[in-house]
Amino acid sequence: MRFHQSVAFLETDQLLELCQATDQMGYAGISISDHLFYPQELQSRYTYSPYEDGSPIWGPEADWPDSWCLISAMAALTTDLTFTTSVYIAPARDLITVAKLAGTAAFISHDRVRFGVGVGWCKEEFDATGQDFATRGPRLDDMILALRALWGSGWVEYHGSHYDVPPMQMNPCPRQPIPIYIGGHSTPAIRRAAALGDGWLGASAYTPDEAWHYLEVVQAALRAAGRADEPFVIYLALKTLPDLDLYRRLEDAGVTDLLCAPWMLTASSEGGSYRSDLDAKLAATEDFATNVIAKMGS
C-alpha cells in the first residue's frame, strides 16, 4: 500500500517545505485538492456536507492554490513523490487548457502526475468560467477520452460527442500516459471509474464500515464493466486513527493507496481551515512515517 499526504486546506506558504520533508520520509505522494474560489453568494450545496444547509466544511478564507502551479513547484524540489489531484474539477475548464496544464506538469515532473478528476458541485465556478454545469457529467466522459488523445505525441486530434479537436501538436507532451482516476462515490461516478478510469478515488474520509461498503461497490462495478481482472488503482481516506491491521486487510482486498493527513492529529480547526505551525506538521508527518509507513513495509 502506498501512502499519500493530503495537503488540502493547509497554509500555502508551508507547502513546499512540508512537501520536501514528505519526499524524504517514505511517502509515495502528495494529494492536492482543487477549487477556483469561494463565492460570497454561495447557492450550491456541497455534495458531502455534514450540515443541514449544505455548506462546505471549509470557510471562505481556506487556501486553494492552483493545482498545476503547486505540482510544478513541488516537482522541482523532490525526486520520488507522485502528485495526485484529488480531485481536479476538469469540466469547469475548457478541454485545451486542461490538456495543456496537466500535460506540461507531467512532463516537468518526469511523469509523476496522477490525474484525479470529478464532476464538481459548485455551479458558481462553472458560471464564472463559462462552462455548462448541467452537462458536466457527459462532458467529463468525453473529456477523459479526449485528454488521452491530446496527450499523445506528434499530430493529435479528437472527435467526440462534446469535443471536436482538429489536428494539432501540443508540446511538450507527457513521456508516459497520465493515469486518470475518477473521484466520487455516487453511482454515476463509480460507473465512470469502472468504465473509463485507471482507478477510483474515494470522495471523502470514510469510517471502516463505509470503506468496506464502497470497496465492494467499486469491485462490483468493475465486474459489470468486464474489468475485474485488469489492474485498477483504489485510493481511500479513512476517518479513524492509524490502524496497521485495518490497512493490511484493506490492502489484501484491493486498496492500493491511502490518503492520510498526519497534521490533523496536532492541528486545530479554525473556521474550517486547519492551522498549526510548520514544526508541528513536520513532527506529525515524521511520526506517521515511522509508526505506520515503515511498519507497513516491514
Secondary structure as UniProt FT lines:
FT   STRAND          2..6
FT   TURN            8..9
FT   HELIX           12..14
FT   HELIX           15..24
FT   TURN            25..26
FT   STRAND          29..32
FT   TURN            47..48
FT   TURN            52..53
FT   TURN            60..61
FT   HELIX           67..77
FT   STRAND          82..85
FT   HELIX           90..92
FT   HELIX           95..108
FT   TURN            109..110
FT   STRAND          113..117
FT   HELIX           123..129
FT   TURN            134..135
FT   HELIX           136..150
FT   STRAND          156..159
FT   STRAND          164..168
FT   STRAND          180..183
FT   HELIX           187..196
FT   STRAND          199..206
FT   HELIX           208..224
FT   TURN            225..226
FT   TURN            228..229
FT   STRAND          233..238
FT   HELIX           244..252
FT   TURN            253..254
FT   STRAND          257..260
FT   HELIX           262..265
FT   STRAND          268..270
FT   TURN            271..272
FT   STRAND          273..275
FT   HELIX           278..288
FT   HELIX           289..293
FT   HELIX           294..296
//
